[in-house]
Amino acid sequence: MSQIPKDTASEGVTLASRDSIEQVEEGHALAPRFDRDGLIACITNEAASGEVLMLGYMNREALALTIRSGEAHYWSRSRQALWRKGATSGLVQRVEEMRIDDDQDAVWLRVSVAGSGASCHVGYRSCFYRRVPVGAQHEQDPALVFTEARKTFDPLQMYGDAPNPTIL
């Protein structure tokens, strides 16, 4: 089993090369498959409730920093920058458990969130704060249904004039 070259932030975290299907699916070595942009999808749930908080992405550095520090780090596709979740807001995600899927191309974090427990930059607990009507509830032009009654914080107070990461 060979090693993937490491950047300086990845020191102390060994990522194995992907040598065989058996090794990837049944082995004990962490051998993640990053996409063509060098990213791996990361689903994040609240540890106690199981609520889905967000879908983010990690590059090799973010994955290594998360493993080393026990705090969630992500790669912002809009800002093209590494970020530690909660660095600005104080809503740090402390990783309780990290899993990788069967073919090691997606990560799942179970986290405890500091402060109000919010993980969405819009101010809601979850980034999945709206429901899309399906099946019998579906209409020609379905309106999104809010599942969270109110925001847990005011994004303008929290982030000031920082650029909004939502891409139009």
Secondary structure, 3 states (H helix, E strand, C coil): CCECCCCHHHCCCCCECCCCHHHHHHCCCCCCCCCCCCCEEEEEEECCCCCEEEEEEECHHHHHHHHHHCECEEEECCCCEEEECCCCCCCCEEEEEEEECCCCCEEEEEEEECCCCCCCCCCCCCCCCEECCCHHHCCCCCCCEECCCCCCCCHHHHHCCCCCCCCC
